């Protein structure tokens, strides 16, 4: 069995998803190839076709929904849907340029869904969105998996600045979809016990001019695991989330979560057991929940243990990989 992953790099969790999937299949001895195309082609994916050749030795093509139709050939096409930007709740946070692009994207996604031999959604919420927006019901849910041998609780020395502070951590692209604009407001409402560390994401190097917020830049895998372990609470004020890698990775490292009660987060975070789910855009709700956790170290440790076990049981990389192997065997 040979699998081709043709992709347009998007600088998002979708890139991470295919990297993880590709490595897992290689470790099993399954032959794969990743072909990358320029991000410029995201607007005109139909231009890929003249360059999309050499398929005789592949049994399956597996790509993203935004442009997967461009790779349709006479072999099975599997399409993965992470999230749908056509979501009406998210629409009000987008710019005019984004709205125009999303309108174009709507037709591309429809073509991909119609072209696919198998549609995979990374969460039940996204599956419901596919059914509601595109009226397609033949969708298989396979949750993303976390390597719990890599992302795990570690006993490491606290060498970051402000060792006496309660350390919050935000991971992701600094976009409105991720709720980055809420971070300064949350930090302003919290007292001086707290410090927020945040990544620059895969797309930008935005910095906040706030002495309670520290940018740690773009981290390596080792550095990311270390930061998850050094933080006390991961916060995720997203407005739309297909799965939520940072939330699941922090859970695997035994950390409590404070996230928005939207999209896939309720499938990951068990409210009041794995952390807290907050009303979208409600700054005070986030502040209250963060303070509640910070005031009870025993509760944070208890939640951390619960989250670690939840990842091991329901969201492991091994579970994900086995489901895809079965899917590929059925499709080929």
C-alpha positions in Angstrom: 0.0 0.0 0.0 1.4 3.4 -1.0 -0.2 6.7 0.0 0.3 10.2 -1.4 -0.3 13.3 0.7 -0.4 16.3 -1.7 -0.7 19.5 0.3 -0.7 23.3 0.1 1.2 24.4 3.2 -1.2 26.5 5.3 0.8 27.3 8.5 -1.8 25.7 10.7 -2.8 22.6 12.5 -3.6 20.9 9.2 0.2 20.9 8.4 0.9 19.3 11.8 -1.9 16.7 11.2 -0.4 15.4 7.9 3.2 15.5 9.3 2.1 13.3 12.2 0.1 11.0 10.0 3.0 10.6 7.5 5.5 9.8 10.2 3.2 7.2 11.8 2.6 5.4 8.5 6.4 5.4 7.8 7.0 3.9 11.3 4.7 1.0 10.3 6.6 0.5 7.1 3.8 1.9 4.9 5.2 3.8 1.9 4.1 7.4 1.7 5.1 10.6 -0.1 4.3 14.2 0.8 4.1 16.7 -2.1 4.0 20.3 -1.2 2.6 23.1 -3.4 2.9 26.9 -3.1 0.4 28.7 -0.8 -0.4 30.9 -3.8 -2.3 28.0 -5.3 -4.7 28.1 -2.4 -6.7 30.7 -4.4 -6.4 28.8 -7.7 -6.0 25.1 -6.8 -7.3 24.0 -10.3 -3.9 25.2 -11.6 -2.2 22.3 -9.8 -3.6 19.7 -12.2 -0.9 20.1 -15.0 1.8 19.5 -12.4 0.1 16.7 -10.6 1.6 13.5 -12.2 3.4 10.3 -11.5 0.5 8.5 -9.7 0.9 5.0 -11.2 2.6 3.7 -8.0 0.1 5.1 -5.5 -3.0 3.3 -4.1 -4.6 6.3 -2.2 -4.5 10.1 -2.3 -5.2 11.8 1.0 -5.5 15.6 1.1 -7.3 18.6 2.7 -10.9 19.6 1.9 -10.1 23.2 0.8 -8.4 22.0 -2.4 -8.6 18.2 -2.4 -10.7 18.2 -5.6 -7.6 19.3 -7.5 -6.0 15.9 -6.9 -8.9 13.7 -8.0 -7.6 10.9 -10.2 -8.6 7.3 -10.9 -7.6 6.1 -7.5 -9.4 6.5 -4.1 -9.4 10.1 -2.8 -9.7 10.7 1.0 -10.5 14.2 2.2 -9.9 15.5 5.7 -12.0 18.3 7.1 -10.5 20.1 10.1 -12.9 23.0 10.4 -15.3 25.0 8.2 -14.7 28.8 8.0 -18.3 29.1 6.7 -19.5 28.7 10.3 -22.0 31.5 10.9 -20.8 32.2 14.5 -17.2 32.8 13.2 -18.3 34.9 10.2 -18.8 38.1 12.3 -15.1 38.0 13.2 -13.8 38.0 9.6 -12.7 40.9 7.5 -14.2 41.8 4.1 -11.2 40.2 2.4 -11.7 37.0 4.4 -15.4 37.0 3.6 -14.7 37.1 -0.1 -12.1 34.4 0.1 -14.4 32.2 2.2 -17.1 32.6 -0.4 -14.7 31.2 -3.0 -13.6 28.5 -0.6 -17.2 27.4 -0.1 -17.3 26.2 -3.8 -13.9 24.6 -3.5 -14.9 22.7 -0.4 -18.1 21.6 -2.1 -16.1 20.2 -5.1 -13.8 18.3 -2.8 -16.6 16.8 -0.8 -18.4 15.7 -4.0 -15.1 14.3 -5.4 -14.0 12.3 -2.3 -14.4 8.6 -2.0 -14.2 9.0 1.8 -14.6 12.1 4.0 -12.9 12.3 7.4 -13.7 14.8 10.1 -11.4 15.4 13.0 -14.3 16.0 15.4 -18.0 15.3 15.8 -18.7 19.1 15.7 -17.0 19.4 12.3 -19.0 16.4 11.1 -22.3 18.2 12.1 -21.1 21.4 10.3 -20.5 19.4 7.1 -24.0 17.9 7.4 -25.6 21.3 8.1 -23.8 23.4 5.5 -23.2 20.9 2.7 -26.0 18.3 3.5 -23.5 15.5 3.3 -23.9 12.6 5.8 -21.3 10.0 4.8 -18.6 11.4 7.1 -16.3 9.3 9.3 -15.0 10.9 12.5 -11.4 10.1 13.4 -10.0 12.3 16.3 -6.5 13.6 16.0 -4.0 11.7 18.1 -1.3 12.9 20.5 2.0 11.2 21.0 1.7 10.6 24.8 5.3 9.4 24.9 6.5 12.8 23.8 3.8 15.0 25.4 3.9 13.8 29.0 4.3 15.2 32.5 8.0 16.0 33.2 9.8 16.9 36.4 11.9 19.8 35.1 13.6 22.8 36.7 11.7 26.1 36.4 14.2 28.3 34.6 11.9 30.7 32.9 11.6 34.3 34.1 9.1 35.1 36.8 9.3 31.7 38.6 7.0 32.9 41.4 4.2 33.8 39.0 1.2 31.7 38.1 2.1 30.9 34.5 -0.6 30.9 31.8 0.2 29.6 28.3 -1.4 30.3 24.9 -0.3 28.4 21.8 -1.4 29.1 18.2 -1.4 31.6 15.4 -2.2 35.1 16.6 -5.5 35.4 14.7 -9.0 36.4 15.7 -10.1 32.8 15.1 -7.8 31.8 17.9 -9.0 34.7 20.1 -5.6 36.4 20.3 -7.3 39.8 20.6 -8.8 38.7 24.0 -5.5 37.9 25.6 -4.6 41.5 26.6 -8.1 42.0 28.0 -7.9 38.8 30.1 -4.4 39.7 31.4 -5.6 43.3 32.3 -8.4 41.8 34.4 -6.1 39.4 36.2 -4.0 40.6 39.1 -0.2 40.7 39.2 0.1 37.0 40.3 -0.2 36.0 36.7 2.1 36.0 33.7 1.1 34.9 30.2 3.6 33.1 27.9 2.4 32.9 24.2 3.9 31.5 21.0 4.2 33.5 17.8 2.4 30.7 15.9 3.3 29.3 12.5 2.4 32.5 10.6 3.5 35.6 12.4 5.7 37.3 14.9 3.2 39.7 16.5 4.2 41.1 19.9 2.0 42.6 22.6 3.3 45.6 24.4 2.3 44.3 27.8 4.7 43.6 30.7 2.4 40.7 31.8 2.7 39.0 28.5 5.9 37.3 27.2 6.3 36.0 23.7 8.4 32.8 23.5 8.5 32.8 19.7 8.2 29.7 17.5 9.2 26.7 19.6 10.8 23.4 18.7 9.0 20.2 19.8 11.4 19.8 22.8 10.8 23.4 23.8 7.0 23.1 23.4 6.9 20.1 25.7 9.0 22.0 28.2 6.7 25.0 28.1 3.6 22.9 28.6 5.2 21.4 31.7 6.4 24.8 33.0 3.0 26.4 32.7 0.2 26.1 35.3 -2.8 26.6 33.0 -3.3 26.5 29.3 -5.9 29.1 28.0 -7.6 28.8 24.6 -10.1 31.6 23.9 -10.7 30.4 20.3 -13.9 31.2 18.3 -13.6 28.3 15.9 -11.6 25.1 16.4 -11.6 21.9 14.4 -9.8 19.8 17.0 -7.4 21.8 19.2 -3.9 20.4 19.2 -2.5 22.7 21.9 -5.4 21.8 24.2 -4.8 18.1 23.7 -1.0 18.4 24.0 -1.3 20.4 27.3 -3.8 17.8 28.6 -1.3 15.0 27.8 1.3 17.0 29.8 -1.1 16.9 32.8 -2.3 20.6 32.7 -5.8 22.1 33.3 -7.5 23.9 30.5 -9.6 27.1 30.3 -11.1 27.3 26.9 -14.1 28.6 25.0 -17.2 26.5 25.0 -17.3 26.2 21.2 -16.7 23.8 18.3 -14.7 20.7 19.3 -13.5 21.9 22.7 -16.4 20.2 24.6 -15.3 16.9 23.0 -11.8 17.3 24.4 -12.3 19.1 27.7 -14.7 17.7 30.2 -16.1 20.8 31.9 -15.3 21.0 35.6 -13.2 17.8 35.4 -10.6 18.7 32.8 -10.8 22.4 33.4 -13.4 25.0 32.4 -15.3 25.9 29.3 -16.2 29.6 29.0 -18.7 31.6 27.1 -17.3 33.0 23.9 -15.8 36.5 24.2 -16.7 36.6 27.9 -13.5 38.1 29.5 -14.9 37.9 33.0 -15.8 34.2 32.6 -12.2 33.4 31.6 -10.9 35.5 34.5 -13.1 33.9 37.1 -12.2 30.4 36.0 -8.5 31.1 35.9 -8.6 32.6 39.4 -10.6 29.6 40.7 -8.0 27.2 39.5 -5.1 29.4 40.6 -6.4 29.4 44.2 -6.4 25.6 44.5 -3.1 23.8 43.6 -4.6 20.4 44.6 -7.4 20.9 42.2 -5.0 21.8 39.4 -3.0 18.6 40.1 -6.2 16.5 40.2 -7.4 18.0 36.9 -4.0 17.4 35.3 -4.1 13.7 36.2 -7.6 13.4 34.8 -6.6 15.1 31.5 -3.5 12.9 31.1 -5.6 9.8 31.5 -8.2 11.2 29.1 -5.7 11.6 26.3 -4.2 8.2 27.0 -7.7 6.6 26.7 -9.4 8.6 23.9 -6.9 10.7 22.0 -3.7 8.8 21.6 -1.6 8.8 18.5 -1.7 5.0 18.4 -5.5 5.0 18.4 -5.6 7.5 15.6 -3.0 5.7 13.5 -4.8 2.3 13.7 -8.1 3.9 12.6 -6.3 5.4 9.5 -4.6 2.1 8.7 -8.0 0.4 8.7 -9.5 3.2 6.6 -6.7 2.9 4.0 -7.0 -0.8 3.8 -10.8 -0.6 3.1 -10.2 2.2 0.5 -7.4 0.6 -1.4 
